[in-house]
Amino acid sequence: MNDRDMIMKQDAFLDMVKQYNLTPIKVAPDIKLSVQMICKEEEFLKLASIKSSVVFYFFEYPEDYEVLITGDTFDMADNEIQEMIKYLGISEDFLWDLDRAVYPDIEDDTVLDEPYELTSLETNIKNEVLSYNAQANRASLKTPRRFMAFYIDCGCLVGVYKNMEDQGRSTAEEKLFSILSVYKAQIEQNKEFDEANKNAVREKLKAFLKKDAQFKISTNKALRREYAITIWDNKDFEWIKAGFGKGYGGYPSEDFMLFVERVYNEIKYFRTSSTVYQKNNTD
């Protein structure tokens, strides 16, 4: 960023105004300039001191949520961060819980039937956010994000305007993006590991079923269902549960039952195909 684009601190600006014998008058931050100069503050004040005895100005500072991570930081973040919030399943109640921790003196009219219980993920994120907030540079709250100064010449507002809001994400958003990215990457890595483990379990079970004589003679669905329930309950086969969803009560998961059927049909198909092949070759 060019030095010319940086915003001077308010105290330094007002000292410089006095040096040029100008009277400063603070105005509301909703003025539009007639002529906007592209220059440093001192260059502007030199010209202003020739054209006028008064200079009008305003400084605008960041809101808390732009430096400290609050519920508003989550709410007002850009689409990329919003997608991560949705992916991680962070709830609206978490934002209320976070704000109560950031602003312990907040007057909250919200009445919950029961206190919201954070998930383990939300607890970890909250702890990281509060740790960041405790160490955040509060001086950033005193660093201007918008500035304007002007003088009036023949009814025209001639001045300088600088806006740091257009410089991308705020300090808080950058940190929030960093925190959420780590947890998203961890979850994706865990999902990849779980999927690989699940596939390995299923391949191991399929290999066992194809060799098991008892399974091969389970020639109807009732027998195969009884067979499936038996191995599901067998402690020696406890490892198979890592490859399928949880069952209901003591019953196997539907996913497991369907898998057993698919393996049997696969065995039956290859057995039939082999018989037909051998018969055709004999003929």
C-alpha positions in Angstrom: 0.0 0.0 0.0 1.3 3.5 -0.9 2.1 5.8 2.0 -0.2 8.3 0.4 -3.1 6.0 0.9 -2.5 5.5 4.6 -4.6 7.5 7.1 -2.9 9.8 9.5 -3.8 9.5 13.2 -6.3 12.1 14.3 -4.1 13.8 16.9 -1.3 14.2 14.3 -3.7 15.6 11.8 -5.2 18.2 14.2 -1.6 19.3 15.2 -0.8 19.9 11.6 -4.1 21.8 11.1 -2.9 24.2 13.9 0.5 24.6 12.3 -1.2 25.9 9.1 -3.4 28.3 11.2 -6.6 26.6 10.2 -9.7 26.1 12.4 -10.8 22.5 12.5 -14.5 21.7 12.5 -15.7 18.1 12.9 -18.6 17.0 10.7 -20.7 13.8 10.4 -19.3 11.1 8.1 -21.9 11.4 5.4 -20.4 14.2 3.3 -19.7 14.0 -0.5 -16.9 15.9 -2.0 -17.3 18.1 -5.0 -13.6 17.7 -5.9 -11.5 14.9 -4.4 -7.7 15.4 -4.3 -5.3 12.5 -4.4 -2.5 13.6 -2.0 -1.2 13.4 1.5 -2.9 15.3 4.3 -0.1 17.9 4.6 -0.3 18.7 0.9 -4.0 19.2 1.2 -3.6 21.5 4.3 -1.0 23.6 2.5 -3.6 24.4 -0.2 -6.4 24.7 2.3 -4.5 27.3 4.2 -4.3 29.4 1.0 -7.9 29.0 0.1 -9.7 29.1 3.5 -9.3 29.6 7.3 -11.4 26.6 8.2 -11.0 22.9 7.5 -13.8 20.4 8.0 -13.0 16.8 8.8 -14.1 13.4 10.2 -12.4 10.2 11.3 -14.3 7.0 11.4 -13.0 4.0 13.4 -13.6 0.2 13.2 -16.4 -1.4 15.1 -15.6 -4.1 17.7 -16.5 -6.9 15.4 -13.9 -5.8 12.9 -11.0 -6.2 15.4 -12.4 -8.6 18.1 -14.2 -11.7 17.0 -17.8 -11.5 18.1 -21.1 -13.0 17.1 -21.4 -10.1 14.6 -18.1 -11.2 13.0 -19.6 -14.5 12.2 -22.9 -13.0 11.0 -21.3 -10.3 8.8 -18.4 -12.4 7.3 -18.0 -12.9 3.6 -19.4 -15.9 1.7 -16.3 -18.1 2.0 -16.4 -17.8 5.8 -20.1 -18.3 5.8 -19.7 -21.6 3.9 -17.2 -22.8 6.5 -19.5 -21.9 9.4 -22.3 -23.9 7.7 -19.9 -26.8 6.9 -18.8 -27.0 10.6 -22.4 -26.8 11.8 -21.9 -23.8 14.1 -25.3 -22.8 15.5 -26.9 -19.4 16.1 -26.9 -20.2 19.8 -23.2 -20.4 19.7 -23.0 -16.8 18.6 -25.1 -15.7 21.6 -22.9 -17.8 23.9 -19.8 -16.2 22.4 -21.1 -12.7 22.8 -22.0 -13.3 26.5 -18.3 -14.2 27.0 -16.9 -11.3 25.0 -19.3 -8.8 26.6 -19.9 -10.1 30.1 -21.9 -6.9 31.0 -24.2 -7.2 28.0 -27.9 -6.7 28.7 -29.5 -9.8 27.2 -33.2 -10.1 27.1 -33.0 -13.6 25.5 -34.5 -16.2 27.8 -33.5 -19.8 27.0 -35.5 -22.8 28.3 -32.1 -24.4 28.9 -28.6 -23.1 28.7 -27.1 -23.9 25.3 -24.6 -26.8 25.5 -21.8 -26.2 23.1 -20.5 -29.1 20.9 -16.9 -30.1 21.5 -16.0 -28.3 18.2 -17.8 -25.1 19.2 -16.0 -25.2 22.6 -12.6 -25.4 20.9 -13.5 -22.6 18.5 -14.8 -20.4 21.4 -11.6 -21.0 23.4 -9.5 -20.0 20.4 -11.6 -16.9 19.7 -11.4 -15.7 23.4 -7.7 -16.4 23.4 -7.3 -14.3 20.3 -9.5 -11.5 21.6 -7.5 -11.3 24.9 -4.3 -10.8 22.9 -5.8 -8.7 20.0 -4.3 -5.3 19.4 -6.9 -2.9 20.8 -4.9 -0.1 19.2 -6.5 -1.3 16.0 -9.8 0.0 17.3 -8.2 3.4 17.4 -6.8 3.2 13.9 -9.1 5.1 11.5 -10.7 3.2 8.7 -12.2 6.2 7.0 -11.1 9.8 6.8 -12.2 13.0 5.1 -11.0 16.6 5.2 -12.2 19.5 3.0 -12.5 23.2 2.7 -15.2 25.2 0.9 -14.2 27.2 -2.2 -17.0 29.0 -4.1 -19.6 26.6 -2.8 -17.5 23.5 -3.7 -16.3 21.0 -1.2 -12.6 20.4 -2.1 -10.8 17.8 -0.1 -9.3 14.4 0.5 -11.0 11.1 1.3 -9.5 7.8 2.3 -11.2 4.5 2.9 -9.5 1.5 4.4 -12.7 -0.5 4.3 -11.9 -1.6 0.7 -8.6 -3.3 1.7 -10.2 -6.8 2.1 -11.2 -8.7 5.2 -11.1 -7.0 8.6 -8.5 -8.1 11.2 -11.2 -10.2 13.0 -12.4 -11.8 9.8 -8.8 -12.8 8.8 -8.3 -14.4 12.1 -11.7 -16.1 12.1 -11.0 -17.5 8.6 -7.7 -18.8 9.9 -9.3 -20.6 12.9 -12.2 -22.1 10.9 -9.9 -23.3 8.1 -7.8 -25.4 10.5 -10.9 -27.1 11.9 -12.4 -27.7 8.4 -9.1 -29.3 7.3 -9.1 -31.5 10.3 -12.6 -32.7 9.7 -11.9 -33.4 6.1 -8.8 -35.3 7.0 -10.8 -37.4 9.6 -13.5 -38.1 7.0 -10.9 -39.3 4.5 -9.4 -41.5 7.2 -12.8 -42.9 8.3 -13.8 -43.6 4.7 -10.6 -45.4 4.0 -11.0 -47.4 7.2 -14.7 -48.2 6.3 -13.7 -49.4 2.9 -10.9 -51.6 4.3 -13.4 -53.2 6.8 -15.9 -53.9 4.0 -13.3 -55.5 1.8 -12.1 -57.7 4.6 -15.7 -58.8 5.4 -16.4 -59.5 1.7 -13.3 -61.7 1.5 -14.4 -63.6 4.6 -18.0 -64.1 3.3 -16.8 -65.4 -0.1 -14.9 -68.1 1.7 -17.4 -69.0 4.4 -19.3 -72.2 3.7 -22.1 -71.4 6.1 -22.7 -68.1 4.2 -22.8 -69.9 0.9 -25.5 -72.3 2.0 -27.7 -69.4 3.3 -29.7 -69.7 0.1 -32.7 -67.5 1.1 -33.1 -64.1 2.7 -34.4 -65.5 6.0 -31.2 -67.6 6.4 -29.0 -64.8 5.3 -30.7 -62.4 7.8 -30.2 -65.0 10.6 -26.5 -65.4 9.5 -25.9 -61.6 9.4 -27.4 -61.1 12.9 -25.3 -64.0 14.3 -22.0 -62.5 13.1 -23.0 -58.9 14.0 -23.5 -60.1 17.6 -20.3 -62.3 17.6 -17.5 -60.6 19.6 -15.0 -62.1 17.2 -16.5 -59.9 14.5 -16.7 -56.7 16.5 -14.4 -55.1 13.9 -17.1 -55.2 11.2 -19.1 -52.4 13.0 -16.4 -49.8 12.0 -17.5 -50.3 8.4 -21.2 -49.7 8.8 -23.6 -47.3 10.5 -24.9 -48.0 14.0 -27.7 -50.5 14.3 -30.9 -50.0 16.3 -30.7 -51.5 19.8 -29.0 -54.9 19.4 -29.9 -55.2 15.7 -27.5 -54.8 12.8 -27.6 -51.6 10.7 -29.6 -51.7 7.5 -26.5 -50.7 5.7 -24.8 -54.0 6.9 -27.8 -56.1 6.0 -27.9 -54.7 2.4 -24.1 -55.3 2.1 -24.5 -58.9 3.1 -27.2 -59.3 0.4 -25.0 -57.7 -2.3 -22.1 -60.0 -1.5 -24.3 -63.0 -1.7 -25.8 -61.9 -5.0 -22.2 -61.3 -6.3 -21.2 -64.8 -5.3 -24.4 -66.2 -6.9 -23.8 -64.3 -10.1 -20.2 -65.5 -10.6 -21.2 -69.0 -9.7 -24.0 -69.0 -12.3 -21.8 -67.4 -14.9 -19.1 -70.0 -14.3 -21.6 -72.9 -14.6 -23.0 -71.5 -17.9 -19.4 -71.0 -19.2 -18.4 -74.5 -18.4 -21.6 -76.0 -19.9 -21.2 -74.0 -23.1 -17.6 -75.2 -23.5 -18.6 -78.8 -22.9 -21.2 -78.5 -25.6 
